[in-house]
Amino acid sequence: MWVGCHVSTAGGLSNAIERGQERGCEAIQIFHQSPRMWRPTKYGPDDFAEFRERMDESGVEAVIIHAVYLINCASKDKELRKKSLTSLSHALEIGDGIGAKGVVLHPGSQKGEPHGPSMKRAGKVIAEALKRTDSCHLLLEQTAGHKGLLGRDFDETAALIELGGGSNRLGLCLDSCHLFVQGYDITDESHLDAVLVEADEKVGIERLGAIHVNDAAAPLGSCRDRHANIGTGEMGKRGLSAFLSDPRFENLPATLETPGPKRKGTSKAEVTTAKRLRREGLKRRAK
């Protein structure tokens, strides 16, 4: 497992590597464009080469891209779906350019529309984005269970993968906070094991491409997506230790998306804490 956090690309794509190193990251997550605007970044071969070179010289072993939250693949609005397809394809192209482990996507929101047609629209956009790009994996992030958001459980994720064409480029990203507030008690090894067995049966554990490590600021089963700093929320250090040490997460990027001590993003201290909790969990499992 490569532990790290989300970092900014402000000032240039490769600057994310330095910010990751400053925080002691083994993995980083970045946005492919401003999360507040549709305007795509104009990265080219030189930017990709510089990023790869800096990454090779650093302790950062893996990078994932988070597709911006503006994207809604399920929207009934044709113009919004068109923008979503363009942005998602752009993310995958950058993923190809920098050798990302995958692009993480929130599949979409019904916005009051019927569930079935919304799922089909999302699947169609996902399939087209893969068709337009080469090899980067697209990882569907399981959501926090809020009504109307697609990807609420493993059944729905499996259905989206099928509707998206079933490509081996399609995978899964699990977020500890999302799972917990969705109603999955993953705060000890046995409960977590049962959840991952279900994921394997319904989606296929081989499709798991990344994990997000966040404590939960809302209770179990609340369906409220509120991230807390590591060890300060409802899951606690013991719960996150169990999550971080599961053997099925080996060789995956594990990135924190916490508010941080000053609400300016994950700190180096939190990354260090996550690594320590993982070590503690591994020791406990070895007994």
C-alpha positions as CSV (number, residue, x, y, z in Angstrom):
1,M,0.0,0.0,0.0
2,W,1.2,3.5,-0.8
3,V,-0.2,6.0,1.7
4,G,-0.6,9.7,0.9
5,C,-3.1,12.5,0.3
6,H,-4.8,14.8,-2.2
7,V,-2.5,17.7,-3.2
8,S,-2.8,20.8,-5.4
9,T,-1.4,21.2,-8.9
10,A,-1.3,25.0,-8.6
11,G,1.5,26.5,-10.7
12,G,2.0,23.4,-12.8
13,L,1.2,19.7,-13.0
14,S,4.6,18.5,-11.7
15,N,4.3,20.8,-8.6
16,A,2.0,18.2,-7.1
17,I,5.0,15.9,-6.7
18,E,6.9,18.4,-4.5
19,R,3.7,19.0,-2.4
20,G,3.4,15.2,-2.0
21,Q,7.0,14.9,-0.8
22,E,6.5,17.7,1.7
23,R,3.7,15.7,3.3
24,G,5.6,12.4,3.2
25,C,3.4,10.9,0.6
26,E,4.0,7.6,-1.1
27,A,0.9,8.2,-3.3
28,I,-0.9,11.5,-4.3
29,Q,-4.3,12.3,-5.7
30,I,-4.8,15.4,-7.9
31,F,-7.6,17.1,-9.8
32,H,-7.2,17.2,-13.6
33,Q,-8.6,20.7,-13.8
34,S,-10.1,23.4,-11.5
35,P,-12.9,21.7,-9.5
36,R,-14.9,24.9,-9.9
37,M,-14.8,25.4,-13.7
38,W,-15.4,23.4,-16.8
39,R,-12.3,24.9,-18.5
40,P,-9.8,22.0,-19.2
41,T,-6.1,22.4,-18.4
42,K,-3.9,22.5,-21.4
43,Y,-1.3,20.0,-20.4
44,G,0.8,18.5,-23.1
45,P,3.7,16.0,-23.7
46,D,6.3,18.3,-22.0
47,D,4.1,18.5,-18.9
48,F,3.7,14.8,-18.8
49,A,7.4,14.1,-19.2
50,E,8.3,16.6,-16.5
51,F,5.8,15.0,-14.1
52,R,7.1,11.5,-14.8
53,E,10.7,12.6,-14.4
54,R,10.0,14.3,-11.0
55,M,8.0,11.3,-9.9
56,D,10.9,9.0,-10.7
57,E,13.2,11.1,-8.6
58,S,10.8,11.3,-5.7
59,G,9.4,8.9,-3.1
60,V,6.0,9.2,-4.7
61,E,5.2,5.7,-6.1
62,A,1.6,6.2,-7.4
63,V,-0.8,8.9,-8.6
64,I,-4.5,8.9,-9.0
65,I,-6.7,11.6,-10.5
66,H,-10.0,12.6,-9.1
67,A,-12.5,13.7,-11.7
68,V,-14.1,17.1,-10.8
69,Y,-17.4,17.2,-8.9
70,L,-19.1,19.2,-11.7
71,I,-19.4,16.0,-13.7
72,N,-22.8,14.3,-13.7
73,C,-22.8,11.4,-16.2
74,A,-26.4,10.7,-15.3
75,S,-27.9,14.1,-16.0
76,K,-30.9,14.4,-18.3
77,D,-29.5,17.7,-19.5
78,K,-27.7,16.9,-22.8
79,E,-25.4,19.9,-22.5
80,L,-24.3,18.9,-19.0
81,R,-23.7,15.3,-20.2
82,K,-21.7,16.6,-23.1
83,K,-19.5,18.7,-20.7
84,S,-19.2,15.8,-18.3
85,L,-18.0,13.5,-21.2
86,T,-15.5,16.0,-22.3
87,S,-14.1,16.5,-18.8
88,L,-14.0,12.8,-18.0
89,S,-12.2,12.0,-21.2
90,H,-9.8,14.8,-20.5
91,A,-9.1,13.3,-17.0
92,L,-8.4,9.9,-18.6
93,E,-6.1,11.4,-21.2
94,I,-4.0,13.1,-18.5
95,G,-4.0,9.7,-16.6
96,D,-2.6,8.1,-19.7
97,G,0.0,10.9,-20.0
98,I,1.3,10.7,-16.4
99,G,0.9,7.0,-15.8
100,A,-1.9,7.4,-13.2
101,K,-3.2,4.3,-11.5
102,G,-6.7,5.5,-12.4
103,V,-9.3,8.3,-12.5
104,V,-11.7,8.3,-9.6
105,L,-15.3,9.2,-10.5
106,H,-18.5,10.0,-8.7
107,P,-20.8,8.3,-11.2
108,G,-23.6,10.8,-11.1
109,S,-26.9,12.1,-9.5
110,Q,-30.5,11.4,-10.5
111,K,-31.5,15.0,-9.7
112,G,-35.1,13.8,-9.2
113,E,-35.2,11.7,-12.4
114,P,-36.1,8.0,-12.4
115,H,-33.3,5.6,-11.3
116,G,-33.2,3.2,-14.3
117,P,-32.8,5.8,-17.1
118,S,-30.3,7.7,-15.0
119,M,-28.2,4.6,-14.6
120,K,-28.3,4.0,-18.4
121,R,-27.3,7.6,-19.2
122,A,-24.3,7.3,-16.8
123,G,-23.3,4.0,-18.3
124,K,-23.4,5.4,-21.8
125,V,-21.1,8.4,-20.9
126,I,-18.7,6.1,-19.1
127,A,-18.5,3.7,-22.0
128,E,-17.9,6.6,-24.5
129,A,-15.1,8.1,-22.3
130,L,-13.3,4.8,-22.3
131,K,-13.8,4.5,-26.0
132,R,-12.1,7.9,-26.5
133,T,-9.1,7.1,-24.4
134,D,-6.3,4.5,-24.3
135,S,-5.5,2.7,-21.1
136,C,-6.1,4.6,-17.9
137,H,-8.5,2.8,-15.5
138,L,-11.7,4.5,-14.5
139,L,-12.5,3.8,-10.8
140,L,-16.1,4.3,-9.7
141,E,-16.2,5.7,-6.1
142,Q,-18.8,4.2,-3.9
143,T,-20.9,7.1,-2.5
144,A,-22.1,7.8,1.0
145,G,-25.6,6.5,0.3
146,H,-27.4,9.8,0.0
147,K,-30.6,9.3,-2.0
148,G,-30.2,10.2,-5.6
149,L,-26.5,9.6,-5.9
150,L,-25.5,6.7,-8.0
151,G,-23.1,4.1,-6.7
152,R,-24.8,3.7,-3.3
153,D,-23.8,0.0,-2.8
154,F,-22.0,-2.9,-4.5
155,D,-25.0,-4.0,-6.5
156,E,-25.3,-0.5,-8.0
157,T,-21.6,-0.3,-8.7
158,A,-21.7,-3.7,-10.4
159,A,-24.7,-2.5,-12.5
160,L,-22.9,0.7,-13.6
161,I,-19.8,-1.4,-14.6
162,E,-22.1,-3.6,-16.8
163,L,-23.9,-0.6,-18.3
164,G,-20.5,1.0,-18.9
165,G,-19.5,-1.9,-21.1
166,G,-17.8,-4.2,-18.5
167,S,-14.3,-3.2,-19.7
168,N,-11.4,-4.4,-17.5
169,R,-10.4,-0.7,-17.3
170,L,-13.5,-0.2,-15.1
171,G,-12.9,-0.5,-11.4
172,L,-13.8,0.5,-7.9
173,C,-12.6,3.0,-5.4
174,L,-13.6,2.5,-1.7
175,D,-13.7,5.4,0.7
176,S,-13.7,4.5,4.4
177,C,-15.9,7.4,5.4
178,H,-18.4,6.6,2.6
179,L,-18.6,2.9,3.6
180,F,-19.1,3.8,7.3
181,V,-21.9,6.4,6.8
182,Q,-23.5,4.2,4.2
183,G,-24.1,1.6,7.0
184,Y,-21.1,-0.7,6.7
185,D,-19.4,-1.1,10.1
186,I,-15.8,-1.5,9.0
187,T,-14.1,-0.6,12.3
188,D,-12.8,-4.1,13.1
189,E,-11.2,-6.8,11.0
190,S,-14.1,-9.2,11.0
191,H,-16.7,-6.7,9.9
192,L,-14.4,-5.3,7.2
193,D,-13.7,-8.8,5.9
194,A,-17.5,-9.4,5.5
195,V,-17.8,-6.1,3.5
196,L,-14.9,-7.0,1.2
197,V,-16.2,-10.5,0.6
198,E,-19.5,-8.9,-0.5
199,A,-17.5,-6.5,-2.8
200,D,-15.7,-9.5,-4.3
201,E,-18.9,-11.4,-4.9
202,K,-20.7,-8.5,-6.5
203,V,-18.0,-6.4,-8.2
204,G,-14.8,-8.5,-8.1
205,I,-12.0,-7.5,-5.7
206,E,-9.6,-7.6,-8.7
207,R,-11.4,-4.4,-9.9
208,L,-10.4,-2.5,-6.7
209,G,-7.9,0.2,-7.8
210,A,-7.7,2.7,-5.0
211,I,-8.9,3.5,-1.5
212,H,-9.6,6.8,0.2
213,V,-8.8,7.0,3.9
214,N,-11.0,9.4,5.8
215,D,-12.5,9.4,9.3
216,A,-16.3,10.1,9.5
217,A,-17.7,13.2,11.1
218,A,-21.2,11.6,11.0
219,P,-22.6,8.4,12.6
220,L,-22.7,4.9,11.2
221,G,-25.5,4.7,8.6
222,S,-26.3,8.4,8.6
223,C,-25.6,8.7,4.8
224,R,-23.9,12.1,5.5
225,D,-20.7,12.6,3.6
226,R,-18.7,14.5,6.2
227,H,-15.0,13.7,6.4
228,A,-13.1,14.1,9.7
229,N,-9.4,14.2,10.4
230,I,-7.7,10.9,11.0
231,G,-8.6,9.5,14.4
232,T,-10.9,12.3,15.4
233,G,-14.2,11.0,14.0
234,E,-16.7,8.2,14.5
235,M,-14.4,5.5,13.1
236,G,-11.4,6.4,15.4
237,K,-7.8,5.3,15.2
238,R,-8.6,1.7,15.9
239,G,-11.2,1.5,13.1
240,L,-8.9,3.2,10.6
241,S,-6.1,0.9,11.7
242,A,-8.2,-2.1,10.7
243,F,-9.1,-0.5,7.4
244,L,-5.5,0.4,6.5
245,S,-4.1,-3.0,7.3
246,D,-6.4,-5.2,5.2
247,P,-4.2,-7.5,3.0
248,R,-6.5,-7.0,0.0
249,F,-5.4,-3.3,-0.1
250,E,-1.8,-4.2,-0.8
251,N,-0.3,-2.4,-3.9
252,L,-3.0,0.2,-3.9
253,P,-2.8,3.9,-3.5
254,A,-4.4,5.0,-0.2
255,T,-5.0,8.7,-0.2
256,L,-6.4,10.9,2.6
257,E,-8.9,13.6,1.8
258,T,-9.3,15.1,5.2
259,P,-10.0,18.8,6.1
260,G,-6.7,19.1,7.9
261,P,-5.9,20.8,11.2
262,K,-6.5,24.3,9.7
263,R,-9.1,23.2,7.1
264,K,-6.5,23.6,4.4
265,G,-6.1,20.0,3.5
266,T,-4.3,16.9,4.8
267,S,-1.2,17.7,6.8
268,K,2.1,15.8,6.9
269,A,1.3,14.8,10.5
270,E,-1.9,13.0,9.3
271,V,-0.1,11.1,6.6
272,T,2.4,10.0,9.3
273,T,-0.4,9.0,11.6
274,A,-2.1,6.9,8.8
275,K,1.2,5.1,8.2
276,R,1.5,4.4,11.9
277,L,-2.0,3.1,12.1
278,R,-1.4,0.8,9.2
279,R,1.7,-0.6,11.0
280,E,-0.2,-1.1,14.2
281,G,-3.0,-2.9,12.3
282,L,-0.5,-5.2,10.5
283,K,1.1,-6.2,13.9
284,R,-2.3,-6.9,15.3
285,R,-3.2,-9.1,12.3
286,A,0.1,-11.0,12.6
287,K,-0.7,-12.2,16.2
